[in-house]
Amino acid sequence: MEQTRQAMSEDWLSVWIGLLVFLLSLGVLVGSDILGWVVTTGVWNDLSKALTPASKAYASIGGIGALIATYVALLAVMTAGAVALKADIKRFLVGFSAVFLISYLCWIIGSYANFAVTTPADMQKFGITWSLKLTNEGGFIVALIAGLIVGNFLAGFAEWMKEAVRPEWYIKTAIVILGGFLGITAAEKLSLATSLMFRGLAAIIEAYLIYWAVVYFVARKWFKFSREWAAPLASGISICGVSAAIATGSAIRARPVVPIMVASLVVIFAVVELLILPFAAQTFLSHEPMVAGAWMGLAVKTDGAAVASGGITESLILASAAARGMNFQKGWILGTTATVKVFIDVFIGIWAFILAYIWTTRIDVRVGEKARVAEIWQRFPKFIIGYVVTFVVILVLALGATPEFTGKLKSAMGEANTFRGIFFVMTFFTIGVMSNFRKLWEEGIGRLAAVYLLCLFGFVIWVGLVISFIFFGGVNPPLVAG
């Protein structure tokens, strides 16, 4: 129960921190560039030119000054959040410092020209003859690999920074900020954005009805797991990973070890998917970009890995499309992944209530106990509120706005989105740190992994792909004007 309360606290903190960044970014609208000092990383082959402040108004502080300012600001805000979580503050301070600095170093490495450049013109510009064409978001993959090395080979170091290894907190904050960026994107093509939301809602309903029942059946009938294990497994594999597994475990009154073991599995397999599926999407779905985005949302579990996969998929497919002369607008593929994932998260609370009702009235009947409707709100992922607020506010401001005002909105959301990228890269690194394969195997997770392996790669990924084609096939992002 303590873990549930802490997770909810992280959920609310992601809302407040995301909204703080969002509100400060809006200073641009009234002529006050409050966040222009945040550091950005561009593609480079001269390290001295890798870092710059987001706004030219802060050019005087230079790239290193911007990096220091960003670190200090995030350290202050996130430490205040750690105080609210009643975390060990000294350990959090040193842990977060390590997480931030290693993560950002990975982003810089991933932005090296031979890793990131995507077009022949840019290769000529940087004077290089080859490139992996990962875009500078290839830094996310570098961060994940670095995290896996720390988590599996440097256990002492991983334990030392453990207090700040909180990928769910980082990704939920990023998603709140992402809402504003997607709001300005949606305003430019409102009918397409509305269509995508409807398609996303329909897609996840199909996924819920198919995924959960099949995984539960496989766990019970083929692997002979008890209901206590089968239900959290079904939720973790089929719905939304960690959050769903914990909510389900609580709803059916499972022992604490059950959702913890399932959640650990979810993180492990999310890493595997994160390393494979975006590149599979680039190879086989470059002509169906929205299908690729929806597939990441339906197939990759945990918010962090799913949205991160959507970001990488977008970068890879946009680069592939640009090589064919198709310049799609940025944000639509990632937006599709985020939309699908958000709709999935919305239903976690409702699904937990349904399971609680079934368990208390049919399976584990106890005198005087029954499911409470209030549990829907208790299980509802609060970060979605922040995402909706930032999305709607920017959408309303952008609709019918003058070109000048729209330009200011884009500038504001660009600065906010820079913070989103930083939270993203910290998510990748910390997901890797949490993935200690040997420790999980020693804890006897093998049979659970067999269920997960069979269900995830046997049908969840493929059913998700089919559903993505049904609802998003033939839909393309808008082209860049001009």
ABEGO torsion letter per residue (X at the ends): XAAAAAAAAAAAAAAAAAAAAAAAAAAAAAGBBAAAABBBBBBBABAAAABBBABAAAAAAEAAAAAAAAAAAAAAAAAAAAAAAGBBAAAAAAAAAAAAAAAAAAAAAAABAAAABABAAAAAAAGBABBAGAEAAAAAAAAAAAAAAAAAABAAAAAAAAAABBAAAAAAAAAAAAAAAAAAAAAABAAAAAAAAAAAAAAAAAAAAAAAAAAAAAAAAAAGBBAAAAAAAAAAAABAEAAAAAAAAAAAGBBAAAAAAAAAAAAAAAAAAAAAAAAAAAAAAAABAAAAAAAAAAABBEAAAAAAAAAAAAAAAAAAAAAAGBBBBBGAAAAAAAAAAAAAAAAAAAAAAAAAAAAAAAABBBBGBBBBAAAAAAABBAAAAAAAAAAAAAAAAABGBBAAAAAAAAAAAAAAAAAAAAAAAAAAAAAAAABBAAAAAAAGAAAAAAAAAAAAAAAAAAAAAAAAAAAABGBBBBBBBX
